[in-house]
Amino acid sequence: MDLVQLEYFKAVAEAGHLTNAAKKLNVAQPALSVSIARLENEVGVPLFDRVGRGIYLNKCGEIYLEYVEQALSVMKKAQMELDAYCEKLENVLNLGVVSKPFSQLVLMEFQEQYPSCRIRQIDLSCADLEEELQKNEVDYVITAKMSASPGIVGELFHSERMVLAVPADHPLADRKEISLREIRGEKFIDLPVGYEYRKQTEEMCKHAGFTPNVVKECFHCHMVELVASGCGVALMTSQRAESNGSNRQVRFLKIQEPECVMNYYIVWKAGHHFNKVGKEFRRYLRQLSEDGSIRPGCSGCEG
């Protein structure tokens, strides 16, 4: 017994005629007749009386119809509930975030273009990234480092050149550009240990042949202030430098070599099912990558 048989039974009961019911259902009359006979065999009693070409509910059929209508009504309501739930899920983006300030900037712009979507943001550490993707807890992760693990794929969607921020009275302040090796003895300001940005800037310095002497740890929103007060120098993205360009107490120097670039990737589990908003989000990031339309600015006080 299945729902199709019950739908057929209800249609025949209402029509009182196999031919008329078959036309309404858009099925062949012999197939409909077989379905009704099979249903009667399964319930164990005749549900219709056949009189000439007519077919009419008997008492057993009347009792059965009452419960069939209830069952079909309940199943219709269940389908409506499922459709409504799935429609909500279609507008939910589960996003793991490692590169927090940059991600906030991207998400604000995405939300402006897709105001009906709901973003469930999950803050992750680098160590949690692969586990959360494998568990399907998140659709994507935005990170500054591409995973090399099997089954994890991704795309580079944005790159920013790094600059060096120094106090306005620093001996290097009048320079337009420098080699990163020139500042190996400087005091550095950086994010706390464990943040992805800290790991990336340390790798840049290591590539230049030294380990930075970090004397102050802070979040991005306080970094320019600490540089201005003479606490040390700091590596910053060019966009963050641009947003602080009016600060006369700080100078921003281009890094001539080695090339220092902060990359941003969107990564996901291979084979993951994406809903409507998930697909739109990846298309949106690809568009950002093509036209470079991410606006500079400060998007919060986290690492």
C-alpha positions as CSV (number, residue, x, y, z in Angstrom):
1,M,0.0,0.0,0.0
2,D,1.3,3.5,-0.9
3,L,0.0,7.0,-1.1
4,V,-0.6,6.7,-4.8
5,Q,-3.1,3.8,-4.2
6,L,-4.8,5.9,-1.5
7,E,-5.1,8.9,-3.9
8,Y,-6.6,6.6,-6.6
9,F,-9.0,5.1,-4.1
10,K,-10.2,8.6,-3.0
11,A,-10.6,9.7,-6.7
12,V,-12.7,6.6,-7.6
13,A,-14.8,7.1,-4.5
14,E,-15.5,10.7,-5.4
15,A,-16.2,10.0,-9.1
16,G,-18.2,6.8,-8.7
17,H,-16.9,5.7,-12.1
18,L,-13.6,4.2,-13.1
19,T,-13.5,5.9,-16.5
20,N,-14.1,9.4,-15.1
21,A,-11.7,8.8,-12.2
22,A,-9.0,7.6,-14.7
23,K,-9.4,10.8,-16.8
24,K,-9.2,13.0,-13.8
25,L,-6.0,11.2,-12.6
26,N,-4.6,11.0,-16.2
27,V,-3.9,7.3,-15.9
28,A,-5.1,4.3,-17.9
29,Q,-8.4,2.8,-16.7
30,P,-7.0,-0.8,-16.6
31,A,-4.1,0.4,-14.4
32,L,-6.5,2.2,-12.1
33,S,-8.8,-0.9,-11.9
34,V,-5.7,-3.1,-11.0
35,S,-4.7,-0.6,-8.3
36,I,-8.1,-0.6,-6.6
37,A,-8.3,-4.4,-6.7
38,R,-4.8,-4.6,-5.2
39,L,-5.8,-2.2,-2.4
40,E,-9.0,-4.2,-1.6
41,N,-6.8,-7.4,-1.5
42,E,-4.4,-5.7,0.9
43,V,-7.1,-4.4,3.3
44,G,-8.9,-7.8,3.1
45,V,-12.4,-6.6,2.3
46,P,-14.2,-5.2,-0.8
47,L,-14.5,-1.4,-0.6
48,F,-16.8,-0.9,-3.6
49,D,-20.0,-2.4,-5.0
50,R,-19.9,-2.7,-8.7
51,V,-23.3,-1.9,-10.4
52,G,-23.2,-1.9,-14.2
53,R,-20.5,0.6,-15.2
54,G,-20.7,2.3,-11.8
55,I,-18.6,1.6,-8.8
56,Y,-19.8,2.8,-5.4
57,L,-18.4,2.8,-1.9
58,N,-19.9,0.2,0.4
59,K,-20.0,0.5,4.1
60,C,-16.4,-0.8,4.5
61,G,-15.4,1.7,1.8
62,E,-17.1,4.6,3.6
63,I,-15.3,3.8,6.9
64,Y,-12.0,3.4,5.0
65,L,-12.4,6.7,3.1
66,E,-12.8,8.6,6.3
67,Y,-9.3,7.5,7.4
68,V,-7.8,7.8,4.0
69,E,-8.8,11.4,3.8
70,Q,-7.2,12.0,7.3
71,A,-4.0,10.2,6.2
72,L,-3.7,12.2,3.0
73,S,-4.4,15.4,4.8
74,V,-1.7,14.7,7.4
75,M,0.8,13.8,4.6
76,K,0.0,16.9,2.7
77,K,0.6,19.0,5.9
78,A,3.8,17.1,6.4
79,Q,5.0,17.9,2.9
80,M,4.1,21.6,3.4
81,E,6.1,21.6,6.6
82,L,9.1,20.0,4.9
83,D,8.9,22.4,2.0
84,A,8.8,25.4,4.4
85,Y,11.7,24.0,6.4
86,C,13.8,23.3,3.3
87,E,13.0,26.8,1.9
88,K,14.5,28.3,5.1
89,L,17.5,26.0,4.8
90,E,18.0,27.3,1.2
91,N,18.7,30.7,2.6
92,V,21.1,29.7,5.4
93,L,24.8,29.9,4.9
94,N,27.0,28.0,7.4
95,L,30.3,29.7,7.3
96,G,33.5,28.8,9.2
97,V,35.7,31.8,9.8
98,V,39.4,31.8,10.5
99,S,40.4,35.2,8.9
100,K,37.8,37.1,11.0
101,P,38.1,40.9,10.1
102,F,38.4,40.2,6.4
103,S,35.5,37.8,6.6
104,Q,33.3,40.3,8.3
105,L,34.0,42.8,5.5
106,V,33.0,40.2,2.9
107,L,29.9,39.1,4.7
108,M,28.6,42.7,5.2
109,E,28.8,43.2,1.5
110,F,27.2,39.9,0.7
111,Q,24.4,40.6,3.1
112,E,23.7,43.9,1.3
113,Q,23.3,42.0,-2.0
114,Y,21.3,39.1,-0.5
115,P,19.3,40.6,2.4
116,S,17.0,37.6,2.8
117,C,19.9,35.1,3.6
118,R,20.7,34.1,7.1
119,I,24.4,33.6,7.9
120,R,25.4,31.3,10.6
121,Q,29.0,32.2,11.4
122,I,31.3,29.8,13.3
123,D,34.7,31.1,14.5
124,L,37.4,28.5,13.9
125,S,41.1,28.1,14.6
126,C,43.4,26.7,11.9
127,A,43.4,23.4,13.8
128,D,39.6,23.1,13.7
129,L,39.2,23.9,10.0
130,E,39.5,20.4,8.5
131,E,37.5,18.7,11.2
132,E,34.5,21.0,10.9
133,L,34.5,20.6,7.1
134,Q,34.7,16.8,7.3
135,K,31.8,16.8,9.8
136,N,29.7,18.9,7.4
137,E,29.2,21.4,10.2
138,V,30.0,24.3,7.8
139,D,29.6,24.9,4.1
140,Y,32.8,26.9,3.6
141,V,35.7,28.2,5.6
142,I,37.4,31.5,4.8
143,T,41.1,31.3,5.6
144,A,44.5,32.7,4.6
145,K,46.1,29.3,4.1
146,M,45.0,26.6,1.7
147,S,44.6,23.1,3.1
148,A,46.7,20.3,1.6
149,S,44.5,17.6,3.1
150,P,42.9,15.1,0.7
151,G,39.2,15.8,0.2
152,I,39.5,19.5,1.0
153,V,39.3,21.8,-2.0
154,G,39.2,25.5,-2.4
155,E,39.8,28.7,-4.4
156,L,41.9,31.8,-4.0
157,F,39.5,34.8,-4.3
158,H,41.5,37.7,-2.9
159,S,45.1,38.8,-2.4
160,E,46.5,41.9,-0.6
161,R,50.0,43.2,-0.6
162,M,51.4,43.9,2.8
163,V,53.0,47.1,3.9
164,L,55.0,48.1,7.0
165,A,53.6,50.7,9.4
166,V,56.2,52.7,11.3
167,P,55.9,55.8,13.6
168,A,56.2,59.1,11.8
169,D,59.4,59.9,13.7
170,H,61.0,56.5,12.8
171,P,64.3,56.6,10.9
172,L,62.7,54.8,8.0
173,A,59.6,57.0,7.9
174,D,60.8,59.0,4.9
175,R,61.4,55.9,2.8
176,K,58.9,54.9,0.2
177,E,59.8,51.3,0.2
178,I,62.1,48.9,2.1
179,S,63.4,45.4,2.1
180,L,61.8,43.4,5.0
181,R,65.3,42.2,6.0
182,E,66.1,45.8,7.0
183,I,63.8,45.7,10.0
184,R,65.0,42.4,11.5
185,G,66.1,44.2,14.7
186,E,62.8,46.2,15.2
187,K,60.2,45.7,17.9
188,F,57.0,44.3,16.3
189,I,53.3,44.8,17.1
190,D,51.2,41.8,16.1
191,L,48.1,39.8,16.9
192,P,48.2,37.3,19.8
193,V,49.7,33.9,19.3
194,G,47.3,31.4,17.7
195,Y,45.6,33.8,15.3
196,E,46.0,33.1,11.7
197,Y,47.2,36.6,10.9
198,R,50.0,36.2,13.4
199,K,51.1,32.9,11.8
200,Q,51.1,34.5,8.3
201,T,53.2,37.5,9.3
202,E,55.7,35.3,11.2
203,E,56.1,33.2,8.0
204,M,56.7,36.4,6.0
205,C,59.5,37.4,8.4
206,K,60.9,33.9,8.4
207,H,61.0,34.0,4.6
208,A,63.1,37.2,5.0
209,G,65.5,35.4,7.3
210,F,64.5,36.4,10.8
211,T,62.0,35.8,13.6
212,P,60.0,39.0,14.5
213,N,60.6,40.3,18.1
214,V,56.9,40.8,19.0
215,V,56.8,43.2,22.1
216,K,53.1,44.1,21.9
217,E,50.1,41.9,21.1
218,C,46.7,43.5,20.2
219,F,43.8,43.2,17.7
220,H,43.7,45.0,14.4
221,C,41.7,48.0,15.6
222,H,44.5,49.0,18.1
223,M,47.5,48.3,15.9
224,V,47.8,51.7,14.2
225,E,47.3,53.4,17.6
226,L,50.2,51.5,19.1
227,V,52.4,52.1,16.1
228,A,51.7,55.8,16.3
229,S,52.6,55.9,20.0
230,G,56.1,54.4,19.1
231,C,55.6,50.9,20.6
232,G,56.9,49.3,17.4
233,V,56.4,48.6,13.8
234,A,53.7,46.4,12.3
235,L,52.9,44.5,9.1
236,M,49.5,45.5,7.7
237,T,47.4,44.8,4.6
238,S,47.4,47.6,2.0
239,Q,43.6,48.0,2.5
240,R,44.0,48.6,6.2
241,A,46.8,51.0,5.6
242,E,44.5,52.9,3.1
243,S,41.8,53.1,5.6
244,N,44.2,54.7,8.1
245,G,46.0,56.9,5.5
246,S,44.9,60.2,7.2
247,N,46.8,59.3,10.4
248,R,49.8,61.7,10.3
249,Q,51.5,59.9,13.2
250,V,52.1,56.8,11.0
251,R,53.9,56.1,7.8
252,F,53.2,53.1,5.5
253,L,56.1,51.8,3.5
254,K,55.9,49.4,0.6
255,I,57.8,46.2,1.0
256,Q,60.2,45.7,-2.0
257,E,61.2,42.2,-1.2
258,P,60.6,39.5,-0.4
259,E,57.0,39.6,-1.9
260,C,54.6,39.8,1.1
261,V,51.1,39.0,0.2
262,M,48.1,38.0,2.3
263,N,46.0,35.5,0.4
264,Y,42.4,34.6,1.2
265,Y,40.9,31.3,0.2
266,I,37.4,29.8,0.4
267,V,37.7,26.1,1.1
268,W,35.1,23.3,1.3
269,K,34.8,19.5,1.5
270,A,34.8,17.8,-1.9
271,G,31.3,16.5,-2.7
272,H,29.5,18.7,-0.1
273,H,25.9,19.5,-1.0
274,F,25.4,23.3,-1.3
275,N,22.0,25.0,-1.0
276,K,20.9,28.0,-3.1
277,V,22.6,30.6,-0.9
278,G,25.8,28.5,-0.7
279,K,26.1,28.5,-4.4
280,E,25.4,32.2,-4.6
281,F,28.1,32.9,-2.0
282,R,30.8,31.2,-4.1
283,R,29.6,33.0,-7.2
284,Y,29.8,36.3,-5.3
285,L,33.4,35.6,-4.2
286,R,34.4,34.7,-7.7
287,Q,32.9,38.0,-8.9
288,L,34.9,39.8,-6.1
289,S,38.0,38.1,-7.4
290,E,37.4,39.2,-11.0
291,D,36.6,42.9,-10.3
292,G,38.5,43.5,-7.1
293,S,35.5,45.3,-5.6
294,I,36.2,44.6,-1.9
295,R,36.0,47.9,-0.1
296,P,38.8,48.9,2.2
297,G,37.9,49.5,5.8
298,C,38.1,48.2,9.4
299,S,35.5,45.6,10.1
300,G,36.0,44.9,13.8
301,C,38.5,44.3,16.5
302,E,39.3,40.6,16.2
303,G,42.2,38.7,14.7
